[in-house]
Amino acid sequence: MLTSLRLKPKTERRLKSGHLWVYSNEVDTAQTPLKNITAGEQVVIEAASGKPLGVAVMNPDQLICGRLISRSPSQLLDASLIVHRLQVALSSRELWYPHQCYRWVYGDSDGLPGLVIDRFGDVAVIQISSVAMEMLRDDIIDAVHKVASPATIVLKNDGKLRAVEGLDEYVDIVHGQLEDDCAPLIENDTRFMAPVIHGQKTGWFYDHRENRAQLNRLVKGKRVLDVFSYVGGWGVQAANHGASEVHCVDASAQALDWVEENAALNGVEDKLHCWEGDAFAALKQLRDNGERFDIVVVDPPAFIPRRKDVKAGEQAYKRINQIAMRLLNKDGMIVAGSCSMHLADDRLPDILRVLGRELDREVLIQHVGSQGADHPVQPAIPETRYLKAVFARVLPTR
């Protein structure tokens, strides 16, 4: 029988409205002490009245101490439910993407909090970031086998969230093998090798797929700059879709090697030029060299990792986009991206507006994008919608 955890009066309203998280300050610890709960344990969450609200997986040491996995007080997260949730998630992705290249599982949105799975055809990369999911690791691997039968399964458990949960970091190929530690994928008719062992996160960022598709419509004959290029998700696709010339900037020499390899896969290596170095310094150097571009893509890592970093992070977004805007031809376009969930939706367009006024330019926003369908948004949890991409034309003042 599961332990019950009682909430304080009225705090159940958020859960009843569709939210899935239980905060530690909402728990009636006088009746049901959190100290009696162990990390990874599954408990029944009760309203102050005693009415069951569902089952949650717990980590009592965190502010978000519980995450609902079911609205039924008798439904445990077990091997059978994991298989079912993987099947449901898979069917929704296959509605959208034909090449079996997608984020298969996106945590809370797919009813599996603390779990991410990216699929690269016959390769599945699993990333576990919670104690509860780590305890179910073998069941997750078995479920992936049952549902998709991939040739290779990788555990890429080296993310920052594991340290927060007190988990060790490790990377392990638990089934099959990988050639050169990379997995092949196709995105927007462009071929890539994703460095799933040594690369960032799972090796690839599927979330910007739709935004890159938008860019691909605009690049024919254009000179493009891809800042924070990583393995060339934006830049190689731009070259493959008709850009006349693409320059990729990244601080990692290894990442730029991967850019060149991915360009060669698509026969566009002659169009690609790589710049290694800090993005801020590299862009200043390009400006001093008199370089100008028709389109500049700025897709940095999260400048606002925590809520307390909002002010400093917004300044960083302003600085990098200001330098980028100065590199545009007089009728150029900037694509400003952000993966910071703590950056409000209206802030990036407003930052571009302010920069336009400071640089005496006319900024016209033509498209605002977010994450793709394989990163579904749980509407009660704003944090599940984190990605922004603002396409803005930058013109001389009229």
C-alpha positions as CSV (number, residue, x, y, z in Angstrom):
1,M,0.0,0.0,0.0
2,L,1.3,3.4,-1.0
3,T,2.1,6.2,1.5
4,S,-0.2,9.2,1.4
5,L,0.9,12.8,1.4
6,R,-1.6,15.4,2.5
7,L,-1.7,18.9,1.0
8,K,-2.5,22.1,2.8
9,P,-6.0,23.6,2.3
10,K,-6.7,25.1,-1.2
11,T,-3.3,24.1,-2.6
12,E,-4.9,21.3,-4.6
13,R,-6.6,23.8,-6.9
14,R,-3.5,24.0,-9.2
15,L,-3.4,20.2,-9.5
16,K,-7.1,20.0,-10.3
17,S,-6.6,22.6,-13.0
18,G,-4.2,20.3,-14.8
19,H,-0.8,21.0,-13.2
20,L,1.4,18.0,-12.4
21,W,3.9,19.4,-9.8
22,V,3.7,19.3,-6.0
23,Y,5.8,21.9,-4.2
24,S,7.3,21.1,-0.8
25,N,5.7,24.2,0.8
26,E,2.2,22.9,-0.2
27,V,2.6,19.8,1.8
28,D,0.9,19.5,5.2
29,T,4.0,18.3,7.0
30,A,2.3,18.3,10.4
31,Q,0.1,15.4,9.2
32,T,2.4,13.8,6.6
33,P,6.1,14.7,7.2
34,L,8.2,14.9,4.1
35,K,11.1,13.4,6.1
36,N,9.3,10.1,6.0
37,I,9.4,10.0,2.2
38,T,12.5,8.6,0.3
39,A,13.7,9.9,-3.0
40,G,12.1,7.9,-5.9
41,E,9.2,6.7,-3.8
42,Q,5.7,6.8,-5.3
43,V,3.0,8.2,-3.0
44,V,-0.7,9.1,-3.2
45,I,-1.3,12.8,-3.1
46,E,-4.3,13.9,-1.1
47,A,-6.2,17.1,-0.9
48,A,-6.6,18.7,2.5
49,S,-10.0,16.9,2.7
50,G,-8.3,13.5,2.3
51,K,-9.6,13.0,-1.3
52,P,-7.0,11.3,-3.4
53,L,-5.7,13.4,-6.3
54,G,-3.3,10.8,-7.9
55,V,0.1,9.2,-7.6
56,A,3.3,11.2,-7.7
57,V,7.0,10.2,-7.8
58,M,8.9,12.0,-5.1
59,N,12.1,13.7,-4.2
60,P,11.5,15.3,-0.8
61,D,14.7,17.3,-0.8
62,Q,13.6,19.4,-3.9
63,L,11.3,22.4,-4.1
64,I,9.3,20.5,-6.6
65,C,9.0,17.5,-4.4
66,G,6.5,15.5,-6.3
67,R,5.4,15.0,-10.0
68,L,2.1,13.4,-10.8
69,I,2.3,10.3,-13.0
70,S,-1.4,9.4,-12.7
71,R,-4.7,10.8,-11.6
72,S,-5.7,7.4,-10.3
73,P,-4.6,6.6,-6.8
74,S,-4.1,3.0,-7.7
75,Q,-2.0,3.4,-10.8
76,L,1.7,2.9,-10.2
77,L,4.5,3.8,-12.6
78,D,5.7,0.3,-13.4
79,A,7.0,-1.6,-16.4
80,S,3.5,-2.0,-18.0
81,L,2.7,1.7,-17.7
82,I,6.1,2.7,-19.1
83,V,5.5,0.5,-22.2
84,H,2.0,2.1,-22.6
85,R,3.4,5.7,-22.3
86,L,6.1,4.9,-24.8
87,Q,3.6,3.6,-27.3
88,V,1.4,6.7,-26.9
89,A,4.4,9.0,-27.3
90,L,5.6,7.1,-30.3
91,S,2.3,7.2,-32.1
92,S,2.1,11.0,-31.7
93,R,5.6,11.6,-33.1
94,E,5.0,9.4,-36.1
95,L,2.0,11.5,-37.1
96,W,4.5,14.4,-37.7
97,Y,7.9,13.0,-38.7
98,P,8.5,10.4,-41.4
99,H,12.2,9.5,-40.7
100,Q,12.0,8.1,-37.2
101,C,14.1,11.1,-36.0
102,Y,12.5,12.9,-33.2
103,R,12.3,13.5,-29.4
104,W,10.4,10.4,-28.5
105,V,9.8,11.2,-24.8
106,Y,9.6,14.7,-23.4
107,G,9.4,14.3,-19.6
108,D,6.2,15.5,-17.9
109,S,4.4,16.2,-21.2
110,D,4.5,12.4,-21.9
111,G,3.7,11.3,-18.4
112,L,7.3,10.3,-17.7
113,P,8.8,13.1,-15.6
114,G,12.6,13.0,-15.5
115,L,12.9,11.0,-18.7
116,V,14.0,12.1,-22.2
117,I,14.4,9.8,-25.1
118,D,15.7,10.9,-28.5
119,R,15.4,8.6,-31.5
120,F,17.8,8.5,-34.4
121,G,16.3,5.8,-36.6
122,D,17.7,2.6,-35.2
123,V,19.4,4.4,-32.3
124,A,17.6,5.4,-29.1
125,V,19.3,7.7,-26.7
126,I,17.9,7.7,-23.1
127,Q,18.6,10.5,-20.7
128,I,17.4,10.1,-17.1
129,S,17.4,13.0,-14.7
130,S,15.5,11.9,-11.6
131,V,15.9,9.3,-8.9
132,A,12.5,7.7,-9.7
133,M,13.5,7.1,-13.3
134,E,16.9,5.9,-12.4
135,M,15.3,3.3,-10.1
136,L,13.2,2.2,-13.2
137,R,16.2,2.2,-15.6
138,D,16.0,-1.5,-16.5
139,D,12.2,-1.3,-17.0
140,I,12.8,1.7,-19.3
141,I,15.4,-0.1,-21.4
142,D,13.2,-3.2,-21.7
143,A,10.2,-1.0,-22.7
144,V,12.3,0.7,-25.4
145,H,13.2,-2.7,-26.7
146,K,9.5,-3.8,-26.7
147,V,8.1,-0.7,-28.4
148,A,10.7,0.1,-31.0
149,S,13.4,-2.6,-31.2
150,P,16.3,-0.3,-31.9
151,A,19.6,-1.7,-32.9
152,T,21.4,0.5,-30.4
153,I,20.4,1.9,-27.0
154,V,22.6,4.6,-25.3
155,L,22.2,5.8,-21.8
156,K,23.4,9.5,-21.9
157,N,23.2,10.2,-18.2
158,D,25.5,13.1,-17.8
159,G,23.2,16.1,-17.6
160,K,23.3,18.8,-14.9
161,L,20.0,17.8,-13.5
162,R,21.4,14.5,-12.3
163,A,23.7,16.3,-9.9
164,V,20.7,18.2,-8.4
165,E,19.1,14.9,-7.8
166,G,22.2,13.4,-6.2
167,L,22.8,11.0,-9.1
168,D,26.1,9.9,-10.6
169,E,26.9,10.8,-14.2
170,Y,27.7,8.2,-16.8
171,V,27.4,7.3,-20.4
172,D,26.9,3.7,-21.5
173,I,26.0,1.9,-24.7
174,V,23.7,-0.8,-23.2
175,H,22.7,-2.5,-26.4
176,G,24.3,-2.7,-29.8
177,Q,27.1,-0.5,-31.0
178,L,27.8,2.9,-32.6
179,E,30.1,3.8,-35.5
180,D,32.4,6.6,-34.4
181,D,30.1,7.3,-31.4
182,C,27.6,9.0,-33.7
183,A,24.1,8.4,-34.8
184,P,22.7,9.3,-38.3
185,L,19.6,11.4,-38.7
186,I,17.7,13.3,-41.3
187,E,16.1,16.7,-40.6
188,N,14.5,18.9,-43.2
189,D,16.0,16.8,-46.0
190,T,19.5,17.3,-44.6
191,R,21.7,14.5,-43.3
192,F,23.6,14.7,-40.1
193,M,25.7,12.6,-37.8
194,A,24.8,13.4,-34.2
195,P,27.6,12.9,-31.6
196,V,25.5,11.1,-29.1
197,I,28.4,10.0,-26.9
198,H,30.6,13.1,-26.7
199,G,28.2,15.8,-27.8
200,Q,25.9,18.1,-25.8
201,K,22.7,16.7,-24.2
202,T,21.6,13.7,-26.3
203,G,23.9,14.8,-29.2
204,W,21.3,16.8,-31.1
205,F,18.6,19.5,-30.6
206,Y,15.4,18.5,-32.3
207,D,13.5,21.4,-30.7
208,H,14.4,23.9,-33.4
209,R,13.4,21.7,-36.3
210,E,10.4,23.8,-37.4
211,N,12.3,27.0,-37.0
212,R,15.2,25.7,-39.1
213,A,12.6,24.7,-41.7
214,Q,11.4,28.3,-41.8
215,L,14.9,29.5,-42.3
216,N,15.5,27.1,-45.1
217,R,12.7,28.8,-47.1
218,L,14.6,32.1,-47.0
219,V,18.3,31.3,-47.6
220,K,18.6,30.7,-51.3
221,G,21.4,32.9,-52.6
222,K,22.0,34.4,-49.2
223,R,25.1,34.9,-47.1
224,V,24.4,33.3,-43.7
225,L,26.1,33.5,-40.3
226,D,25.3,30.7,-37.8
227,V,26.4,31.7,-34.3
228,F,26.7,29.1,-31.5
229,S,26.5,26.6,-34.4
230,Y,27.3,23.4,-32.4
231,V,27.3,20.7,-35.1
232,G,25.7,22.8,-37.8
233,G,21.9,22.3,-37.3
234,W,21.1,25.7,-38.7
235,G,24.2,26.4,-40.9
236,V,24.5,23.0,-42.7
237,Q,20.8,23.0,-43.5
238,A,21.0,26.6,-44.8
239,A,23.9,25.6,-47.1
240,N,21.9,22.5,-48.2
241,H,18.9,24.6,-49.1
242,G,20.7,27.1,-51.3
243,A,22.6,29.6,-49.3
244,S,25.6,30.9,-51.3
245,E,27.9,31.0,-48.3
246,V,27.6,30.0,-44.6
247,H,29.9,30.9,-41.7
248,C,29.6,28.9,-38.5
249,V,30.9,30.2,-35.1
250,D,31.4,28.0,-32.1
251,A,33.8,28.0,-29.1
252,S,34.4,24.2,-29.5
253,A,36.9,23.0,-32.1
254,Q,35.3,19.6,-31.9
255,A,31.9,21.0,-32.7
256,L,33.3,22.7,-35.8
257,D,34.9,19.5,-36.9
258,W,31.4,17.9,-36.7
259,V,30.1,20.9,-38.7
260,E,32.6,20.1,-41.5
261,E,31.8,16.4,-41.4
262,N,28.1,17.1,-41.7
263,A,28.6,19.6,-44.5
264,A,30.6,16.9,-46.4
265,L,27.7,14.5,-45.9
266,N,25.5,16.8,-47.9
267,G,28.1,17.9,-50.4
268,V,28.1,21.5,-49.3
269,E,31.6,21.7,-47.6
270,D,32.8,24.3,-50.1
271,K,30.1,26.7,-48.9
272,L,31.0,26.4,-45.2
273,H,33.5,28.5,-43.3
274,C,34.2,27.9,-39.6
275,W,35.3,30.3,-36.9
276,E,36.4,29.0,-33.5
277,G,36.2,31.2,-30.5
278,D,34.0,32.9,-28.0
279,A,30.9,34.1,-29.8
280,F,31.0,37.7,-28.6
281,A,34.7,38.1,-29.5
282,A,34.3,36.3,-32.9
283,L,31.4,38.5,-33.9
284,K,33.3,41.6,-33.0
285,Q,36.2,40.4,-35.1
286,L,33.9,39.7,-38.0
287,R,32.6,43.3,-37.7
288,D,36.1,44.7,-37.5
289,N,36.9,42.7,-40.7
290,G,34.1,44.4,-42.5
291,E,32.1,41.2,-42.9
292,R,28.3,41.5,-43.6
293,F,25.6,38.9,-43.9
294,D,22.1,38.7,-45.3
295,I,20.9,36.5,-42.4
296,V,22.4,36.0,-38.9
297,V,21.2,33.2,-36.7
298,V,21.9,33.6,-33.0
299,D,21.0,30.5,-31.0
300,P,22.9,30.6,-27.7
301,P,22.7,28.2,-24.8
302,A,20.4,29.2,-22.0
303,F,21.5,32.6,-20.7
304,I,18.9,32.4,-17.9
305,P,19.4,29.0,-16.2
306,R,17.6,30.1,-13.0
307,R,14.9,32.6,-12.3
308,K,17.3,34.8,-10.3
309,D,19.4,35.1,-13.5
310,V,16.7,36.9,-15.5
311,K,18.3,40.4,-15.4
312,A,21.8,39.3,-16.3
313,G,20.5,36.9,-18.9
314,E,18.4,39.5,-20.7
315,Q,21.5,41.7,-20.9
316,A,23.4,38.8,-22.5
317,Y,20.7,38.4,-25.1
318,K,20.8,42.1,-25.7
319,R,24.6,42.2,-26.1
320,I,24.9,39.2,-28.5
321,N,21.9,40.3,-30.7
322,Q,23.3,43.9,-30.8
323,I,26.6,42.7,-32.2
324,A,24.7,40.3,-34.6
325,M,22.5,43.1,-35.8
326,R,25.5,45.3,-36.7
327,L,26.7,42.5,-39.0
328,L,23.6,42.6,-41.2
329,N,23.4,44.1,-44.6
330,K,21.0,47.0,-44.8
331,D,18.0,44.8,-45.5
332,G,19.1,41.7,-43.6
333,M,17.3,39.4,-41.2
334,I,18.2,38.3,-37.7
335,V,16.9,35.0,-36.2
336,A,17.1,35.4,-32.5
337,G,16.7,32.2,-30.5
338,S,16.4,31.4,-26.8
339,C,16.1,28.1,-24.9
340,S,15.6,29.9,-21.5
341,M,12.3,29.0,-20.1
342,H,12.6,31.9,-17.7
343,L,12.7,34.4,-20.5
344,A,9.1,35.7,-21.0
345,D,7.7,35.2,-24.5
346,D,7.5,39.0,-25.1
347,R,11.0,39.8,-24.0
348,L,13.0,38.7,-27.0
349,P,10.9,40.7,-29.5
350,D,11.1,43.6,-27.2
351,I,14.9,43.3,-26.9
352,L,15.1,43.5,-30.7
353,R,12.8,46.5,-30.7
354,V,15.0,48.3,-28.3
355,L,18.1,47.4,-30.3
356,G,16.5,48.7,-33.4
357,R,15.9,52.1,-31.8
358,E,19.5,52.2,-30.4
359,L,21.0,51.4,-33.8
360,D,18.6,53.6,-35.7
361,R,17.1,50.6,-37.5
362,E,13.5,49.6,-38.3
363,V,12.8,46.1,-36.9
364,L,9.9,44.2,-38.4
365,I,9.1,40.9,-36.8
366,Q,7.9,38.5,-39.5
367,H,7.7,35.2,-37.6
368,V,7.8,33.9,-34.1
369,G,8.5,30.2,-33.6
370,S,8.6,27.7,-30.8
371,Q,9.5,24.1,-30.3
372,G,8.3,21.3,-32.6
373,A,5.5,18.8,-32.1
374,D,7.9,16.3,-30.5
375,H,8.2,18.7,-27.6
376,P,4.5,18.9,-26.7
377,V,3.4,21.6,-24.3
378,Q,1.5,20.7,-21.2
379,P,-0.8,23.7,-21.1
380,A,-1.0,23.9,-17.3
381,I,2.8,23.9,-17.1
382,P,4.3,27.0,-18.8
383,E,7.8,25.6,-18.2
384,T,7.2,22.9,-20.9
385,R,7.0,25.7,-23.5
386,Y,10.5,27.1,-23.3
387,L,11.8,27.7,-26.9
388,K,11.7,31.0,-28.8
389,A,12.8,31.9,-32.3
390,V,12.1,35.4,-33.5
391,F,12.6,36.1,-37.2
392,A,13.0,39.9,-37.7
393,R,13.8,42.0,-40.8
394,V,16.2,44.8,-40.0
395,L,15.8,47.8,-42.3
396,P,17.1,51.4,-42.5
397,T,14.8,53.8,-40.6
398,R,12.0,55.0,-42.8
